[in-house]
Amino acid sequence: MGELLTRITIDGVNVTDKMINYEVIDTVNDKPTTANIHFLPTISSDLTVTSDMLVIITRGLTTSTDETIFRGFVSEFKKDGTTYRMDAFDKLWILSRRTASTTYNRTIDAQAGVISAIAEDIIETHGGLTATVIASGAILVLDKFILRNNYLLERLEILKDTLGWQLYYSSQDDTVHFEPYGTSVFTTTLSLETNIGEIPEWTYDYSQMANSVKLVGAISEVETTESGQIGVTAGYTQTAIQLDHKPVSVKVFANAINPPTTLRDGGIPDSTPDADFDYSVDNEIDQVIWNTSNYTPGAADFVETRYSYYEPITVRGQNNPSIDAYGLYEKVEHFDTFVTVDDAEKRMNMILSTYANPFVNTTIRVFGVMGMRAGMTVTVIDTINTENRSLVIREITYRYPDSFDELIVGDEPMASGLPENDARKRIEELERKFAGDQELVREVREFDLMTVQSKSRYLEVLNGTNNPAAFILDHITQGILGTSTLGDLSPTYASQRFIWPNLLYEETFFDTDFRNAGATTATWTPPLTFAATQVARSSTFWDNAQTPVSVTLTATFTGTITWEVSGNDGTTFETVSGGLTTGVAKTHTFTVADTTGIQWRATESGAAAATVTRLNIQVTT
């Protein structure tokens, strides 16, 4: 047997001489193959390791590149001063990180319900990887298969379990395989006499057997009608009506006519006032309870209950030869993915064919053999224990510098699909199932009284002028009796000054205080909305007897808008040089300005719609 040669590259850089040891674990349990590598600290002189760098490990007895045992990405990198440790996952990791929302319908989509075709599309279209798929045929098909923001690998596991197949990524051909267990056969026989180093210990596992299976699929809402006469029909009394199923929605008709015609009002005890309802529903004991404080049916009244209830798709089956040989092993599985009886029966038959007999497995150490990978079928001969079996390599561990590979082989699928192995998937299914549920919650709270003080947006200083016709007591000219009108003739006011906190004008278009109505064609409501070429112009928003030097504009807007400002109360408008970018402040220095005031103008200039949510103008004087 020749010396084992190996090679490691990271993003194309050969770092084999910096490697101390590695361990690669390849399985068919739907999880990415892992690589754990230890390096000398000097690896840092060759490259700076970052996540998602491509790691390739090859080995051989003739050359270091005879076979590829790992191809994947860096997931974690640690250093402690003496060694560098790197963890990596193969490309199946990509499928465990990506999600999709789509539906495969047997009668509409190109996959026609063929499970292998659905798997291939998920891998390639949504996962971006290359698939190697064995056709599952047009007999075992699904009427509908749904992804609702599901991880791709999780949904592929369901398809794989439905067929009892295997799913794995092959570093040798750089593809994801979806195929029956043991499709690839390793032609070299493994035996104690040639390449197995220790006597194997064989295990016969009865714990996962299932030869009588009940499968519960998705639930459907079913409507029914039940009727009877109080005092005559069993379960019909003046206090309650017994139903055959657990009700979801209920309508109750009751009176002395057969069939009854009076629709009774339902309610909730301790929530609905007693005077407002005739009955309530107890879902725990499947009864209609009469609210006798408000309504009691007659001793011979007729009652008709129209209601709906949930009924799951349920199928049962058993394997009689297995029961005769090993006794009864019962299993119940809940699987919400399947929504038709036909799909559920296919799942049930797969379980019965796979788990009707005990599983046999063993662990062996193999020397001097190349080309094995998880998922292959291999013949194992153990003359000491009188075993000669064709088994599937469920897991293989490659170690360097060790000269042997450790194999776990058996006829048991790595992911059984039975309830005890599906806890994580079932929890996630329930989370998604109830993610869209809504509940109306009535809650009573007591709040402490508080005082809220509003903040003024701006202050306006007004100058008032007396009405010359008004009588003003003690006025030198308007206080002469008989010459002026006695009464409330209000003075007139003119704006003299606007005072803005921190010299900052803020416009959110919730009011029209500063809208120049005669010059504005855009719609001045939050947000300010423009059609093509429309204009929005303010009235004077700054008037404090000071000459402005510049303004800094910040606007939140969409579309193409030309912005202008006037430093002389609208006589001369100057275009803001370079325009505005939404959310970015831009300063404009006035060429012409005086003490008469500041206005702004915005014109849609892109021949399309535009909106402005907010405009701030900081004034510098």
C-alpha positions as CSV (number, residue, x, y, z in Angstrom):
1,M,0.0,0.0,0.0
2,G,1.4,3.4,-1.0
3,E,1.7,6.5,1.1
4,L,-1.4,8.7,1.2
5,L,-0.9,12.0,-0.6
6,T,-3.1,15.0,-0.1
7,R,-3.5,18.7,-1.2
8,I,-5.5,21.6,0.1
9,T,-6.2,24.9,-1.7
10,I,-8.1,27.9,-0.4
11,D,-9.3,30.3,-3.1
12,G,-6.8,28.7,-5.5
13,V,-3.8,29.1,-3.1
14,N,-2.0,25.9,-2.2
15,V,-1.6,25.8,1.6
16,T,-0.8,22.1,1.9
17,D,2.6,22.8,3.5
18,K,0.9,24.8,6.3
19,M,-1.6,22.0,7.1
20,I,-1.2,20.0,10.3
21,N,-4.2,17.6,10.0
22,Y,-7.8,17.5,8.8
23,E,-11.0,15.6,9.2
24,V,-13.8,15.5,6.6
25,I,-17.1,13.9,7.5
26,D,-19.3,13.0,4.5
27,T,-22.8,11.8,5.2
28,V,-26.1,11.2,3.5
29,N,-28.2,12.8,6.3
30,D,-29.2,15.9,4.2
31,K,-26.6,18.0,6.1
32,P,-23.6,19.6,4.4
33,T,-20.3,17.7,4.5
34,T,-18.0,19.3,7.1
35,A,-14.3,19.8,7.0
36,N,-12.2,20.6,10.1
37,I,-8.6,21.6,9.3
38,H,-5.7,22.7,11.5
39,F,-2.9,24.9,10.1
40,L,0.4,26.3,11.3
41,P,0.2,30.0,12.2
42,T,2.4,30.7,9.1
43,I,-0.7,30.3,6.9
44,S,-1.3,34.0,7.5
45,S,1.7,34.8,5.3
46,D,0.0,33.0,2.4
47,L,-3.4,34.6,2.5
48,T,-6.0,36.4,4.6
49,V,-8.8,33.9,5.3
50,T,-12.4,35.2,5.1
51,S,-15.8,33.6,5.1
52,D,-17.1,31.9,1.9
53,M,-13.6,31.3,0.5
54,L,-13.6,28.1,-1.6
55,V,-11.8,25.2,0.0
56,I,-10.8,22.1,-2.0
57,I,-9.2,19.0,-0.5
58,T,-7.9,16.2,-2.8
59,R,-5.9,13.1,-2.1
60,G,-4.6,9.9,-3.7
61,L,-2.2,7.0,-3.5
62,T,-0.6,7.8,-6.9
63,T,-0.9,11.6,-6.9
64,S,-2.3,14.1,-4.4
65,T,-5.2,14.9,-6.8
66,D,-6.5,11.4,-7.6
67,E,-9.9,12.2,-6.0
68,T,-11.6,15.2,-4.5
69,I,-13.0,14.5,-1.1
70,F,-14.2,18.1,-0.2
71,R,-15.3,21.2,-2.1
72,G,-17.0,23.9,-0.1
73,F,-16.7,27.2,1.7
74,V,-15.1,28.6,4.9
75,S,-17.7,28.9,7.7
76,E,-15.5,29.7,10.7
77,F,-11.8,30.5,11.3
78,K,-10.1,30.5,14.7
79,K,-6.6,31.1,15.9
80,D,-5.0,30.7,19.4
81,G,-1.4,31.6,18.7
82,T,-0.2,28.1,18.1
83,T,-2.6,26.7,15.5
84,Y,-5.2,28.0,13.1
85,R,-8.5,26.1,12.9
86,M,-10.8,26.3,10.0
87,D,-14.3,24.9,9.6
88,A,-15.9,24.6,6.2
89,F,-19.2,23.3,4.7
90,D,-19.7,21.8,1.3
91,K,-22.0,23.4,-1.3
92,L,-25.1,21.8,0.2
93,W,-24.8,24.6,2.7
94,I,-26.1,27.0,0.0
95,L,-29.4,25.2,-0.1
96,S,-29.7,25.4,3.7
97,R,-29.3,29.2,3.6
98,R,-31.7,30.1,0.7
99,T,-35.4,30.4,0.8
100,A,-38.2,30.4,-1.9
101,S,-41.9,30.9,-2.2
102,T,-43.5,29.0,-5.1
103,T,-46.0,26.3,-5.9
104,Y,-45.7,23.2,-8.0
105,N,-49.1,22.1,-9.4
106,R,-49.4,18.8,-11.2
107,T,-51.9,20.1,-13.8
108,I,-50.2,23.4,-14.6
109,D,-46.4,23.3,-14.1
110,A,-43.8,21.7,-16.4
111,Q,-42.7,19.3,-13.6
112,A,-46.2,17.6,-13.8
113,G,-46.0,16.6,-10.1
114,V,-43.0,14.3,-10.7
115,I,-41.0,14.5,-7.4
116,S,-37.6,14.2,-9.0
117,A,-38.4,17.1,-11.4
118,I,-39.6,19.3,-8.6
119,A,-36.3,18.5,-6.7
120,E,-34.3,19.3,-9.8
121,D,-36.0,22.7,-10.2
122,I,-35.6,23.6,-6.6
123,I,-31.8,22.8,-6.7
124,E,-31.1,24.6,-10.0
125,T,-33.6,27.4,-10.4
126,H,-33.8,28.5,-6.7
127,G,-30.5,27.1,-5.4
128,G,-28.2,28.0,-8.3
129,L,-26.4,24.7,-8.2
130,T,-26.2,21.8,-10.8
131,A,-28.4,18.7,-10.1
132,T,-27.8,15.1,-11.0
133,V,-31.3,13.5,-10.6
134,I,-32.6,10.0,-11.2
135,A,-36.1,10.3,-12.6
136,S,-38.7,9.1,-10.1
137,G,-41.3,8.5,-12.8
138,A,-44.9,9.5,-13.5
139,I,-46.5,7.1,-11.0
140,L,-45.3,8.6,-7.8
141,V,-46.4,12.2,-8.3
142,L,-47.6,15.0,-6.1
143,D,-50.8,16.9,-7.0
144,K,-49.4,20.0,-5.3
145,F,-46.2,20.9,-3.5
146,I,-45.8,24.3,-1.8
147,L,-42.9,26.5,-0.6
148,R,-43.8,29.4,1.6
149,N,-40.6,31.2,2.5
150,N,-39.1,27.8,3.2
151,Y,-35.4,26.9,3.2
152,L,-34.7,24.9,0.1
153,L,-32.8,22.1,1.9
154,E,-35.8,21.6,4.2
155,R,-38.2,21.2,1.3
156,L,-35.8,18.9,-0.5
157,E,-35.7,16.7,2.6
158,I,-39.4,16.3,2.4
159,L,-39.3,15.2,-1.2
160,K,-36.4,12.9,-0.5
161,D,-38.2,11.3,2.5
162,T,-41.4,10.9,0.4
163,L,-39.5,8.6,-2.0
164,G,-37.2,7.1,0.6
165,W,-34.3,8.4,-1.4
166,Q,-31.0,10.2,-0.6
167,L,-29.8,13.8,-1.2
168,Y,-26.2,14.8,-1.1
169,Y,-23.5,17.0,-2.8
170,S,-20.7,15.2,-4.6
171,S,-17.3,17.0,-4.5
172,Q,-16.1,14.8,-7.2
173,D,-18.5,16.0,-9.9
174,D,-19.6,19.3,-8.2
175,T,-23.3,18.5,-8.4
176,V,-26.2,17.8,-6.0
177,H,-27.5,14.2,-6.3
178,F,-31.2,13.3,-5.8
179,E,-31.4,9.5,-6.2
180,P,-32.5,6.2,-4.5
181,Y,-30.2,4.9,-1.8
182,G,-27.3,3.0,-3.2
183,T,-27.7,4.1,-6.8
184,S,-23.9,4.3,-7.1
185,V,-22.2,1.0,-6.5
186,F,-18.6,0.8,-5.2
187,T,-17.2,-2.1,-7.0
188,T,-14.4,-3.0,-4.7
189,T,-15.5,-5.5,-2.0
190,L,-14.5,-4.6,1.5
191,S,-13.4,-7.7,3.5
192,L,-11.4,-8.6,6.6
193,E,-8.9,-10.4,4.5
194,T,-7.9,-7.5,2.3
195,N,-8.9,-3.9,3.4
196,I,-10.8,-4.0,6.7
197,G,-8.5,-3.5,9.7
198,E,-10.6,-4.6,12.6
199,I,-13.4,-7.2,13.2
200,P,-16.7,-5.2,12.9
201,E,-19.4,-5.2,15.5
202,W,-22.9,-5.7,13.9
203,T,-26.0,-4.1,15.3
204,Y,-29.6,-5.1,14.6
205,D,-31.9,-2.2,15.5
206,Y,-35.6,-2.9,16.2
207,S,-36.3,0.5,17.7
208,Q,-37.3,2.2,14.5
209,M,-39.5,-0.5,13.1
210,A,-43.0,0.4,11.9
211,N,-45.3,-2.2,10.5
212,S,-48.6,-0.5,11.4
213,V,-48.7,3.1,10.3
214,K,-51.3,5.9,10.8
215,L,-50.5,9.1,8.8
216,V,-52.3,12.3,9.5
217,G,-52.0,14.9,6.8
218,A,-53.3,18.5,6.3
219,I,-56.7,19.4,7.8
220,S,-59.8,20.4,5.8
221,E,-62.8,22.3,7.0
222,V,-66.0,20.2,6.5
223,E,-69.6,21.5,6.8
224,T,-72.4,19.4,8.2
225,T,-76.0,19.7,9.6
226,E,-77.4,17.9,12.6
227,S,-81.0,18.0,13.8
228,G,-83.2,16.6,16.5
229,Q,-86.0,17.1,18.9
230,I,-85.5,18.1,22.6
231,G,-86.6,15.3,24.9
232,V,-86.7,12.8,22.0
233,T,-83.3,12.8,20.3
234,A,-80.4,11.6,22.5
235,G,-78.2,14.5,23.6
236,Y,-80.9,17.1,22.9
237,T,-82.1,18.8,26.2
238,Q,-83.3,22.2,27.4
239,T,-79.8,22.9,28.7
240,A,-77.5,21.7,25.9
241,I,-77.2,20.0,22.5
242,Q,-74.5,17.4,21.9
243,L,-72.7,17.6,18.6
244,D,-70.8,14.8,16.8
245,H,-67.7,16.8,16.0
246,K,-65.7,19.7,17.5
247,P,-67.4,22.8,15.9
248,V,-65.5,25.7,14.3
249,S,-68.4,28.0,13.0
250,V,-72.0,27.4,14.1
251,K,-75.5,28.4,13.2
252,V,-78.4,27.2,15.4
253,F,-82.1,27.2,14.4
254,A,-84.7,26.3,17.1
255,N,-88.5,26.6,17.6
256,A,-91.6,24.4,17.7
257,I,-91.7,23.9,13.9
258,N,-90.0,21.0,12.1
259,P,-87.7,21.9,10.6
260,P,-87.0,25.0,12.8
261,T,-86.9,28.4,11.1
262,T,-85.8,30.8,13.9
263,L,-82.1,31.6,13.8
264,R,-80.8,31.9,17.3
265,D,-78.1,34.4,18.4
266,G,-74.8,33.0,19.6
267,G,-72.6,34.6,22.2
268,I,-69.7,34.2,24.7
269,P,-70.4,33.9,28.4
270,D,-69.0,36.7,30.6
271,S,-68.3,38.7,27.4
272,T,-71.6,39.1,25.6
273,P,-74.4,40.5,27.7
274,D,-76.8,37.8,28.7
275,A,-79.8,39.5,27.1
276,D,-78.0,39.6,23.7
277,F,-77.5,35.8,23.0
278,D,-79.4,32.5,23.1
279,Y,-76.6,30.0,23.2
280,S,-72.8,29.6,23.4
281,V,-70.5,26.8,22.1
282,D,-68.2,24.7,24.3
283,N,-65.5,23.4,21.9
284,E,-64.0,21.2,24.6
285,I,-67.1,19.0,25.0
286,D,-68.6,19.6,21.6
287,Q,-71.8,21.1,22.8
288,V,-74.2,24.0,22.2
289,I,-75.0,25.4,25.6
290,W,-78.4,27.2,26.0
291,N,-78.2,30.6,27.7
292,T,-81.2,29.9,29.9
293,S,-81.1,33.3,31.6
294,N,-82.2,34.7,28.2
295,Y,-83.7,31.8,26.2
296,T,-84.8,28.2,27.0
297,P,-86.2,26.1,24.2
298,G,-89.5,24.4,24.6
299,A,-89.6,20.9,26.0
300,A,-90.5,19.5,22.6
301,D,-88.8,22.1,20.3
302,F,-86.9,21.1,17.2
303,V,-83.2,22.1,16.8
304,E,-81.1,22.2,13.7
305,T,-77.3,22.9,14.0
306,R,-75.4,23.9,10.9
307,Y,-71.7,23.9,11.6
308,S,-68.2,23.2,10.2
309,Y,-65.4,21.2,11.8
310,Y,-61.8,20.3,10.9
311,E,-61.1,16.9,9.6
312,P,-57.6,15.8,8.9
313,I,-56.6,13.6,6.0
314,T,-55.9,10.2,7.7
315,V,-54.7,7.0,6.1
316,R,-53.8,3.7,7.8
317,G,-51.9,0.6,6.6
318,Q,-49.9,-2.3,7.9
319,N,-47.3,-4.9,6.7
320,N,-48.7,-8.3,7.8
321,P,-45.6,-10.5,7.1
322,S,-43.6,-8.1,9.3
323,I,-46.2,-8.3,12.1
324,D,-46.1,-12.1,11.9
325,A,-42.3,-12.2,12.1
326,Y,-41.5,-9.4,14.6
327,G,-44.8,-8.5,16.3
328,L,-46.7,-5.2,16.2
329,Y,-44.8,-1.9,15.9
330,E,-47.1,1.1,15.6
331,K,-46.3,4.6,14.4
332,V,-48.3,7.8,14.0
333,E,-47.0,10.6,11.8
334,H,-48.3,14.1,11.3
335,F,-47.4,15.6,8.0
336,D,-49.1,18.9,7.0
337,T,-47.4,19.1,3.6
338,F,-49.7,16.6,2.0
339,V,-53.2,17.9,1.1
340,T,-54.6,14.9,-0.7
341,V,-55.3,11.3,0.3
342,D,-53.4,9.9,-2.6
343,D,-50.2,11.8,-1.6
344,A,-50.6,10.6,2.0
345,E,-51.0,7.0,0.9
346,K,-47.7,7.2,-1.0
347,R,-46.0,8.5,2.1
348,M,-47.5,5.7,4.2
349,N,-46.5,3.0,1.7
350,M,-42.9,4.3,1.7
351,I,-42.7,4.0,5.5
352,L,-44.1,0.5,5.5
353,S,-41.7,-0.7,2.9
354,T,-38.7,0.9,4.6
355,Y,-39.3,0.2,8.3
356,A,-41.0,-3.2,8.3
357,N,-37.7,-5.0,9.1
358,P,-34.9,-4.3,11.7
359,F,-32.0,-2.2,10.4
360,V,-28.5,-3.7,10.3
361,N,-25.4,-1.5,10.6
362,T,-21.8,-1.6,11.5
363,T,-18.7,0.6,11.6
364,I,-15.5,-0.4,9.7
365,R,-12.0,1.0,9.2
366,V,-10.8,0.7,5.7
367,F,-7.2,0.9,4.4
368,G,-5.8,1.6,1.0
369,V,-9.1,2.2,-0.9
370,M,-9.9,5.3,-2.9
371,G,-13.1,6.5,-4.5
372,M,-15.6,5.8,-1.7
373,R,-18.2,8.4,-0.7
374,A,-21.3,8.5,1.3
375,G,-24.4,7.2,-0.4
376,M,-22.7,4.4,-2.3
377,T,-23.6,0.8,-2.0
378,V,-20.8,-1.4,-1.0
379,T,-20.4,-5.2,-0.3
380,V,-19.0,-6.0,3.1
381,I,-17.7,-9.5,4.0
382,D,-17.0,-10.5,7.6
383,T,-16.0,-14.1,7.8
384,I,-15.7,-14.0,11.6
385,N,-19.4,-13.0,12.1
386,T,-20.6,-14.8,9.0
387,E,-21.9,-11.6,7.4
388,N,-22.0,-10.9,3.7
389,R,-24.2,-7.9,3.0
390,S,-24.7,-5.2,0.4
391,L,-25.0,-2.0,2.5
392,V,-25.1,1.8,1.9
393,I,-22.3,4.0,3.2
394,R,-24.2,6.3,5.5
395,E,-21.2,8.2,6.7
396,I,-17.5,8.2,5.8
397,T,-14.8,10.1,7.8
398,Y,-11.5,11.0,6.0
399,R,-8.7,11.8,8.3
400,Y,-5.2,13.0,7.6
401,P,-2.4,12.0,8.4
402,D,-4.3,8.8,9.5
403,S,-4.0,6.1,6.8
404,F,-7.5,4.7,7.2
405,D,-11.1,5.8,6.5
406,E,-13.9,5.1,9.0
407,L,-17.2,4.0,7.4
408,I,-20.6,3.7,9.0
409,V,-22.6,1.3,6.7
410,G,-26.1,-0.1,7.0
411,D,-29.5,-0.4,5.4
412,E,-31.1,2.3,7.6
413,P,-31.8,5.7,5.9
414,M,-30.0,8.5,7.7
415,A,-33.2,10.6,8.0
416,S,-36.1,8.2,8.8
417,G,-38.9,10.7,8.4
418,L,-40.6,9.3,11.5
419,P,-41.9,11.6,14.2
420,E,-38.9,11.3,16.6
421,N,-36.5,12.4,13.8
422,D,-38.7,15.2,12.5
423,A,-39.0,17.5,15.6
424,R,-37.2,20.4,14.1
425,K,-39.1,20.3,10.8
426,R,-42.4,19.9,12.5
427,I,-41.8,22.9,14.8
428,E,-40.9,25.0,11.8
429,E,-44.0,23.8,9.9
430,L,-46.2,24.8,12.8
431,E,-44.5,28.2,13.1
432,R,-45.3,28.9,9.4
433,K,-48.8,27.4,9.7
434,F,-49.8,29.8,12.4
435,A,-47.7,32.8,11.2
436,G,-50.8,34.2,9.4
437,D,-53.3,33.6,12.2
438,Q,-54.9,36.7,13.6
439,E,-56.7,37.2,16.8
440,L,-58.9,40.0,17.9
441,V,-57.8,40.9,21.4
442,R,-59.9,43.0,23.7
443,E,-57.8,44.6,26.5
444,V,-58.8,47.1,29.1
445,R,-56.1,49.4,30.5
446,E,-56.1,52.3,32.8
447,F,-54.0,55.3,31.9
448,D,-52.7,58.1,34.1
449,L,-53.8,61.6,33.1
450,M,-50.9,63.7,31.6
451,T,-50.5,67.2,30.4
452,V,-49.2,67.6,26.8
453,Q,-47.8,70.9,25.8
454,S,-47.7,71.6,22.1
455,K,-44.8,73.3,20.4
456,S,-45.4,76.2,18.1
457,R,-44.3,75.7,14.5
458,Y,-43.5,79.4,14.1
459,L,-44.4,82.8,15.5
460,E,-45.9,85.5,13.3
461,V,-45.7,89.2,14.3
462,L,-48.7,91.2,13.1
463,N,-49.1,95.0,12.8
464,G,-52.7,96.2,13.4
465,T,-54.2,99.4,11.9
466,N,-57.3,100.9,13.4
467,N,-60.5,101.2,11.4
468,P,-60.9,105.0,10.8
469,A,-64.7,104.7,11.2
470,A,-64.5,103.2,14.7
471,F,-65.1,105.2,17.9
472,I,-62.0,105.1,20.2
473,L,-62.4,106.6,23.7
474,D,-60.1,109.5,24.4
475,H,-58.7,109.4,20.8
476,I,-57.9,112.9,19.6
477,T,-59.9,112.5,16.3
478,Q,-61.9,109.2,16.7
479,G,-63.1,110.0,20.2
480,I,-65.5,112.7,19.3
481,L,-69.1,111.7,19.9
482,G,-71.3,111.8,16.9
483,T,-68.4,111.6,14.4
484,S,-67.4,108.0,14.7
485,T,-69.3,104.7,14.9
486,L,-69.6,103.2,18.4
487,G,-69.1,99.5,18.3
488,D,-66.7,96.7,17.4
489,L,-65.2,97.6,14.1
490,S,-62.1,95.5,14.1
491,P,-58.7,96.8,13.0
492,T,-56.8,95.3,10.1
493,Y,-53.5,93.4,10.6
494,A,-50.5,93.0,8.3
495,S,-47.7,90.4,8.8
496,Q,-44.5,92.1,9.9
497,R,-42.2,89.2,10.8
498,F,-42.0,85.3,10.9
499,I,-39.9,83.8,13.7
500,W,-38.7,80.2,13.1
501,P,-37.0,78.2,15.9
502,N,-33.3,78.0,15.1
503,L,-33.9,80.0,11.9
504,L,-35.2,76.7,10.3
505,Y,-38.2,76.7,8.1
506,E,-39.9,73.2,8.0
507,E,-42.6,72.3,5.5
508,T,-44.5,69.0,5.6
509,F,-47.5,70.2,3.6
510,F,-50.0,69.4,6.4
511,D,-51.3,72.9,6.2
512,T,-51.5,75.7,3.6
513,D,-50.0,78.5,5.7
514,F,-47.3,79.1,3.2
515,R,-48.9,78.0,0.0
516,N,-49.0,80.5,-2.8
517,A,-52.4,79.5,-4.1
518,G,-52.3,81.6,-7.2
519,A,-48.9,80.2,-8.4
520,T,-49.2,76.6,-7.3
521,T,-50.6,73.9,-9.6
522,A,-49.3,70.9,-7.7
523,T,-51.4,69.2,-5.0
524,W,-50.4,70.7,-1.7
525,T,-51.3,67.7,0.6
526,P,-48.9,65.4,2.3
527,P,-47.0,64.5,0.3
528,L,-46.8,67.4,-2.1
529,T,-47.7,65.7,-5.5
530,F,-46.7,66.8,-9.0
531,A,-47.9,65.8,-12.4
532,A,-45.6,66.6,-15.3
533,T,-44.5,70.3,-15.4
534,Q,-46.6,71.3,-12.4
535,V,-45.3,73.9,-10.0
536,A,-45.4,74.5,-6.3
537,R,-44.6,77.9,-4.9
538,S,-44.5,79.2,-1.3
539,S,-45.7,82.5,-0.1
540,T,-43.2,84.6,2.0
541,F,-42.1,82.3,4.8
542,W,-39.2,84.6,6.0
543,D,-39.7,88.3,6.7
544,N,-37.7,89.7,9.6
545,A,-36.2,92.9,8.2
546,Q,-32.8,91.2,7.7
547,T,-31.0,90.5,4.4
548,P,-30.4,86.8,3.9
549,V,-26.9,85.7,2.8
550,S,-27.7,82.0,2.0
551,V,-30.1,79.2,2.5
552,T,-29.4,75.5,3.0
553,L,-32.2,73.2,1.6
554,T,-32.8,69.6,2.5
555,A,-35.7,67.8,0.8
556,T,-37.1,64.3,0.8
557,F,-38.6,63.7,-2.6
558,T,-39.0,61.4,-5.6
559,G,-38.8,62.3,-9.3
560,T,-37.0,65.1,-11.1
561,I,-37.6,68.6,-9.6
562,T,-36.0,72.0,-10.4
563,W,-35.5,73.9,-7.1
564,E,-35.5,77.8,-6.9
565,V,-35.3,80.3,-4.1
566,S,-35.9,84.1,-4.1
567,G,-34.2,86.4,-1.6
568,N,-36.3,89.4,-2.6
569,D,-39.8,88.1,-1.9
570,G,-40.4,86.5,-5.3
571,T,-39.2,89.3,-7.6
572,T,-36.1,87.3,-8.7
573,F,-35.9,83.5,-8.4
574,E,-32.5,81.8,-8.5
575,T,-32.0,78.2,-9.4
576,V,-30.2,76.1,-6.8
577,S,-27.0,75.2,-8.7
578,G,-26.6,71.5,-9.2
579,G,-30.0,70.7,-8.0
580,L,-30.9,68.7,-4.9
581,T,-30.4,65.0,-4.0
582,T,-33.1,63.6,-1.8
583,G,-32.1,63.7,1.9
584,V,-28.8,65.6,1.2
585,A,-28.4,69.2,2.3
586,K,-27.4,71.8,-0.4
587,T,-26.4,75.4,0.3
588,H,-27.3,78.3,-2.1
589,T,-25.8,81.7,-1.8
590,F,-28.1,84.5,-3.0
591,T,-27.0,86.8,-5.8
592,V,-29.9,89.1,-5.3
593,A,-31.4,89.6,-1.8
594,D,-33.0,92.3,0.4
595,T,-35.1,92.6,3.5
596,T,-38.5,91.9,1.8
597,G,-38.5,88.2,2.4
598,I,-37.7,84.7,1.1
599,Q,-39.8,82.3,-1.0
600,W,-39.1,79.0,-2.7
601,R,-40.4,77.4,-5.9
602,A,-40.3,73.7,-7.2
603,T,-41.1,72.7,-10.7
604,E,-41.4,69.1,-12.0
605,S,-38.9,68.9,-14.8
606,G,-38.8,65.3,-15.8
607,A,-42.1,65.0,-17.7
608,A,-43.3,62.5,-15.0
609,A,-44.9,62.4,-11.6
610,A,-43.0,63.6,-8.5
611,T,-43.6,63.9,-4.8
612,V,-42.1,65.9,-1.9
613,T,-42.6,64.6,1.6
614,R,-40.6,67.2,3.5
615,L,-38.6,70.4,2.9
616,N,-36.3,72.1,5.4
617,I,-34.7,75.5,4.7
618,Q,-32.0,76.8,7.1
619,V,-31.5,80.6,6.7
620,T,-28.2,82.4,7.2
621,T,-28.2,86.2,7.6
